[in-house]
Amino acid sequence: MALIHVSMDLHTPARFANFEAAVKVLPEVLECLLITGQEADYQLKVAVRDMDHYQSLLLNRLSGIEGVTGVHSSFVLRQVLVKTALDVSTRAE
């Protein structure tokens, strides 16, 4: 699993829509988040078989999306906590 920060050349609705449509069809992408507070515009959470699969995803798919100017990756060493639902029945005191 890897977290990938993607930087875009233009910050326009059309450029973002094009990028989002392109990553939605990639089976490796588990999450795509439009983010602030970083040099990147998007954070992707991806799952790949191995480094060859990652290299193919990066070089043949992500880098080729129009407007992508930078990609920085971090590889997950271990998942410490994973939640898929929020318990709304508890109340903060």
C-alpha positions as CSV (number, residue, x, y, z in Angstrom):
1,M,0.0,0.0,0.0
2,A,1.2,3.5,-0.8
3,L,0.1,7.1,-0.2
4,I,0.7,9.2,-3.2
5,H,0.7,13.0,-3.2
6,V,-0.1,14.5,-6.7
7,S,0.5,18.1,-7.7
8,M,-1.4,19.7,-10.6
9,D,-0.3,22.5,-12.9
10,L,-3.7,24.3,-12.9
11,H,-6.2,24.7,-10.1
12,T,-9.3,24.9,-12.3
13,P,-12.6,22.9,-12.0
14,A,-12.0,21.4,-15.5
15,R,-8.4,20.2,-14.6
16,F,-9.6,18.7,-11.3
17,A,-12.6,17.0,-13.0
18,N,-10.3,15.5,-15.6
19,F,-7.9,14.1,-13.0
20,E,-10.7,12.7,-10.8
21,A,-12.4,11.0,-13.7
22,A,-9.0,9.4,-14.7
23,V,-8.3,8.0,-11.2
24,K,-11.8,6.8,-10.6
25,V,-11.3,4.0,-13.2
26,L,-7.9,2.8,-11.8
27,P,-8.6,-0.4,-9.8
28,E,-5.5,0.2,-7.6
29,V,-6.8,3.5,-6.2
30,L,-8.6,2.9,-2.9
31,E,-9.1,6.6,-2.0
32,C,-8.7,9.9,-3.7
33,L,-8.7,13.0,-1.6
34,L,-8.5,16.7,-2.7
35,I,-6.3,18.2,0.1
36,T,-5.1,21.5,1.4
37,G,-2.1,22.4,3.5
38,Q,0.4,20.5,1.5
39,E,2.4,21.2,-1.7
40,A,0.2,18.5,-3.3
41,D,-3.4,18.9,-4.5
42,Y,-4.4,15.2,-4.1
43,Q,-3.6,12.3,-1.9
44,L,-4.2,8.8,-3.3
45,K,-4.2,5.6,-1.3
46,V,-3.3,2.8,-3.6
47,A,-2.8,-1.0,-3.3
48,V,-0.3,-2.7,-5.6
49,R,1.1,-6.3,-5.8
50,D,4.7,-5.3,-5.7
51,M,7.2,-2.6,-6.8
52,D,6.9,-3.5,-10.5
53,H,3.1,-3.0,-10.3
54,Y,3.7,0.3,-8.5
55,Q,6.2,1.4,-11.2
56,S,3.7,0.6,-13.9
57,L,0.9,2.5,-12.2
58,L,3.1,5.5,-11.7
59,L,4.8,5.7,-15.1
60,N,2.1,4.4,-17.4
61,R,-1.0,5.7,-15.7
62,L,-0.7,8.5,-13.1
63,S,2.1,10.5,-14.6
64,G,0.3,10.5,-18.0
65,I,-2.8,12.2,-16.7
66,E,-3.0,15.7,-18.2
67,G,-2.0,18.3,-15.7
68,V,0.0,16.1,-13.3
69,T,3.3,17.9,-12.5
70,G,4.5,16.0,-9.5
71,V,4.1,12.7,-7.7
72,H,5.6,11.9,-4.3
73,S,5.0,8.5,-2.7
74,S,5.2,7.1,0.8
75,F,4.9,3.3,1.4
76,V,2.8,2.0,4.2
77,L,4.9,-0.2,6.6
78,R,2.0,-1.2,8.8
79,Q,-1.6,-0.3,9.3
80,V,-2.0,0.7,13.0
81,L,-5.7,1.5,12.9
82,V,-8.3,1.1,10.2
83,K,-11.9,2.2,10.7
84,T,-14.6,1.9,8.1
85,A,-17.5,3.3,10.1
86,L,-18.0,5.9,12.7
87,D,-19.9,5.1,15.9
88,V,-22.4,8.0,16.2
89,S,-24.1,6.5,19.2
90,T,-21.3,7.6,21.6
91,R,-21.4,11.2,22.9
92,A,-18.5,13.3,23.9
93,E,-18.9,14.4,27.5
